[in-house]
């Protein structure tokens, strides 16, 4: 059985693949970061970026914030992987861009 960190890593790869398949959006730098740092550390780096990322903006333009790292971090099953502060950053960013929970 996979541990929670590996499940999250796999979910990060999955949102990349879904964005590519469903939106025709290829986030190569995102995939590279996840591959190099691992899913959890890549997520932390991305959500800490002041003002968000180009990828987040692109997903907002495509009306697919459900495929964002921020939405993934907030999934209940991954709660223990992230701090309250990290989850708050995600929630605030998503709310700012009109994401409906």
C-alpha positions as CSV (number, residue, x, y, z in Angstrom):
1,X,0.0,0.0,0.0
2,X,1.3,3.5,-0.9
3,X,1.9,6.0,1.8
4,X,0.1,9.4,1.8
5,X,3.1,11.3,0.4
6,X,3.3,8.9,-2.5
7,X,-0.5,9.2,-3.1
8,X,-0.2,13.0,-3.1
9,X,2.8,12.8,-5.5
10,X,0.7,10.6,-7.9
11,X,-2.2,13.1,-7.6
12,X,0.1,15.9,-8.6
13,X,1.1,13.9,-11.7
14,X,-2.6,13.2,-12.3
15,X,-3.5,16.9,-12.3
16,X,-0.8,17.5,-14.9
17,X,-2.1,14.8,-17.1
18,X,-5.7,15.9,-16.8
19,X,-4.8,19.5,-17.6
20,X,-2.9,18.2,-20.7
21,X,-5.7,15.9,-21.8
22,X,-8.8,17.9,-20.8
23,X,-7.6,21.5,-21.4
24,X,-4.7,21.0,-23.9
25,X,-2.5,22.7,-21.3
26,X,1.0,21.3,-21.0
27,X,2.7,22.5,-17.8
28,X,6.2,21.3,-18.5
29,X,7.9,23.3,-15.7
30,X,5.3,22.0,-13.3
31,X,6.0,18.4,-14.2
32,X,9.8,19.0,-14.1
33,X,9.4,20.4,-10.6
34,X,7.3,17.5,-9.3
35,X,9.7,15.0,-10.8
36,X,12.8,16.7,-9.3
37,X,11.4,17.8,-5.9
38,X,8.6,15.3,-5.3
39,X,4.9,16.2,-5.1
40,X,4.8,17.6,-1.6
41,X,7.9,19.8,-1.9
42,X,6.8,21.0,-5.3
43,X,3.4,21.9,-3.9
44,X,4.9,23.8,-1.0
45,X,7.2,25.8,-3.4
46,X,4.3,26.6,-5.7
47,X,1.8,27.7,-3.1
48,X,4.4,29.9,-1.3
49,X,5.1,31.9,-4.5
50,X,3.9,35.4,-3.9
51,X,0.9,36.2,-6.1
52,X,0.6,32.7,-7.4
53,X,2.0,31.0,-10.5
54,X,1.6,31.3,-14.2
55,X,0.0,27.8,-14.1
56,X,-2.6,28.9,-11.6
57,X,-3.4,31.9,-13.8
58,X,-3.7,29.7,-16.8
59,X,-6.0,27.2,-15.1
60,X,-8.1,30.2,-13.9
61,X,-8.3,31.4,-17.5
62,X,-9.4,27.9,-18.6
63,X,-11.9,27.9,-15.7
64,X,-10.3,24.7,-14.3
65,X,-9.0,25.7,-10.9
66,X,-10.1,22.3,-9.8
67,X,-6.9,21.1,-11.4
68,X,-4.7,23.5,-9.4
69,X,-2.2,22.5,-6.7
70,X,-4.2,24.7,-4.3
71,X,-7.4,22.7,-4.8
72,X,-5.4,19.5,-4.4
73,X,-3.8,20.6,-1.2
74,X,-7.2,21.4,0.3
75,X,-8.6,17.9,-0.3
76,X,-9.4,16.3,3.1
77,X,-7.3,13.2,2.4
78,X,-4.1,15.3,2.2
79,X,-4.8,17.5,5.2
80,X,-2.1,16.2,7.4
81,X,0.6,16.8,4.8
82,X,0.3,20.6,5.0
83,X,0.3,23.2,7.7
84,X,-2.7,25.3,8.6
85,X,-0.8,28.3,7.1
86,X,-0.3,26.5,3.8
87,X,-3.9,25.4,3.6
88,X,-5.0,29.0,4.4
89,X,-2.8,30.3,1.5
90,X,-4.5,27.9,-0.8
91,X,-8.0,28.7,0.3
92,X,-7.4,32.5,0.1
93,X,-5.9,32.3,-3.4
94,X,-8.8,30.1,-4.6
95,X,-11.4,32.3,-3.0
96,X,-9.8,35.4,-4.5
97,X,-10.2,33.9,-8.0
98,X,-13.8,32.9,-7.4
99,X,-13.4,29.2,-6.9
100,X,-16.5,27.5,-5.5
101,X,-15.8,25.0,-2.9
